[in-house]
């Protein structure tokens, strides 16, 4: 399912117009200024009971190898977003 299919499904299920559904999906999931992205940038976690939890995780600095040359390189520490599915979602998929 892509974004336009998600918007269509949301509009059909809730009776919203497609324009309103698009704004709702963008407000929640937009990478630049969506609700989830803003909370993760602040270091907060977003927990939707039964669905799952969005949070950031720290990755330590480490050494790696350039696959083309085999040279050792240093990879800096980063923060990455992660998602852990909740019990309700896991049970629904099974």
Backbone torsions as a table, in degrees:
resi	resn	phi	psi	omega
1	UNK	NA	127.5	176.6
2	UNK	-100.7	-176.6	-173.8
3	UNK	-61.9	-44.3	-178.1
4	UNK	-65.9	-35.1	176.1
5	UNK	-68.9	-36.2	176.0
6	UNK	-64.2	-43.0	178.2
7	UNK	-62.3	-45.0	178.7
8	UNK	-60.7	-44.9	-179.8
9	UNK	-64.1	-41.4	178.6
10	UNK	-64.3	-43.2	179.4
11	UNK	-63.7	-42.3	179.7
12	UNK	-66.3	-43.0	-175.3
13	UNK	-70.9	-37.3	-173.7
14	UNK	-100.4	-12.3	-176.8
15	UNK	80.9	10.4	177.3
16	UNK	-74.8	160.6	170.4
17	UNK	-74.7	161.2	179.5
18	UNK	-64.6	-33.2	178.5
19	UNK	-65.3	-43.4	178.5
20	UNK	-66.4	-40.0	178.8
21	UNK	-64.7	-38.6	177.5
22	UNK	-62.9	-44.1	178.3
23	UNK	-63.5	-38.0	179.5
24	UNK	-66.5	-44.4	179.1
25	UNK	-64.5	-43.3	178.4
26	UNK	-63.6	-40.8	-179.2
27	UNK	-63.2	-32.2	-178.0
28	UNK	-86.9	-45.9	-168.8
29	UNK	-107.7	-2.5	-177.7
30	UNK	-57.8	132.8	-177.1
31	UNK	-68.8	-32.6	-176.9
32	UNK	-80.5	-48.7	-175.2
33	UNK	-139.5	27.4	176.7
34	UNK	-72.9	161.4	-178.5
35	UNK	-58.8	-45.9	-178.6
36	UNK	-66.4	-45.8	-178.6
37	UNK	-62.6	-41.4	179.6
38	UNK	-63.5	-41.6	179.5
39	UNK	-65.1	-41.2	179.6
40	UNK	-66.5	-36.2	177.1
41	UNK	-62.4	-34.0	179.1
42	UNK	-80.2	-4.1	-179.0
43	UNK	87.7	7.4	179.5
44	UNK	-85.4	163.4	173.0
45	UNK	-113.3	150.3	-179.0
46	UNK	-113.6	115.7	-177.3
47	UNK	-115.0	122.0	175.6
48	UNK	-111.9	106.3	-174.6
49	UNK	-56.5	129.7	-179.8
50	UNK	87.6	-19.2	-179.5
51	UNK	-104.3	-57.8	178.7
52	UNK	161.9	-174.8	-176.1
53	UNK	-128.7	129.3	172.8
54	UNK	-98.6	131.8	178.3
55	UNK	-154.2	170.1	175.6
56	UNK	-104.4	148.7	176.5
57	UNK	-127.2	146.7	179.1
58	UNK	-92.7	133.1	173.8
59	UNK	-108.3	128.6	-178.0
60	UNK	-69.8	157.1	172.8
61	UNK	-66.4	145.0	-178.0
62	UNK	-152.8	169.5	175.8
63	UNK	-102.9	146.1	179.5
64	UNK	-137.3	-175.8	179.2
65	UNK	-126.7	138.3	172.4
66	UNK	-73.3	118.4	-175.6
67	UNK	-66.2	-24.5	-178.4
68	UNK	-78.2	-43.7	-175.4
69	UNK	-105.2	-19.6	-177.0
70	UNK	81.7	1.0	-179.3
71	UNK	-70.8	143.9	177.7
72	UNK	-78.2	134.5	178.1
73	UNK	-129.4	157.7	176.7
74	UNK	-99.1	131.4	177.7
75	UNK	-107.8	123.3	-175.5
76	UNK	-71.5	158.8	175.5
77	UNK	-68.3	144.0	-179.7
78	UNK	-141.3	164.6	169.4
79	UNK	-108.3	132.4	-179.9
80	UNK	-126.6	146.2	176.2
81	UNK	-76.3	148.4	176.7
82	UNK	-142.5	161.1	179.3
83	UNK	-134.2	129.8	174.0
84	UNK	-114.5	122.4	-178.6
85	UNK	-72.8	146.9	179.6
86	UNK	-87.2	171.3	-176.9
87	UNK	-61.8	-41.3	-179.7
88	UNK	-60.9	-42.8	178.4
89	UNK	-67.4	-43.1	178.5
90	UNK	-59.7	-44.8	-179.1
91	UNK	-66.7	-36.5	-179.7
92	UNK	-67.9	-33.1	-178.7
93	UNK	-77.2	-33.4	-178.6
94	UNK	-66.3	NA	NA
